[in-house]
Amino acid sequence: MRKPNVIVEVRGGLVDGIVSDSPVNVYVVDHDIEQADEEDLKDFPVAKGETKKVVLCNFDVDRNPGFVKSALKMLGITKRKSSEVECSLCGKLCPASTAHLHQGKYIGEECWDDRLKASE
């Protein structure tokens, strides 16, 4: 299943708009409750058995795949399958199922040589 791309626009510290290329529900948990009405406050889990009062906002999301694709391209964000990782040696995308995690970085099968195998 492909994950949706979501763009959240923030102006002046406030969420101004949300656009996605797929259907998605978005909930914003606002910890700044000083100006909130008492009836808008909800309990939100913050630690084992502890809660904090917050304001929960459910945002309408504009579904606009064309805009999201264009915006991500302009920002230099390339799309990749969730089953792919970037090889830290050559920079190419490779299947996550065959990539090797070496010293905290992924190395693709093409770059995984005897020298690296010996260091494991």
Buried (B, 14 or more C-beta within 10 A) or exposed (E): EEEBBBBBEEEEEEBEEBBBBEEEEBEBEBEEBEEBEEEBBEEBEEEEEEEBEBBEEEEEBEBBEEBBEEBBEEEEEEEEEEEBBBBBBEEEBBEBEEBBEBEEEBBBEEBBEEEBEEEE
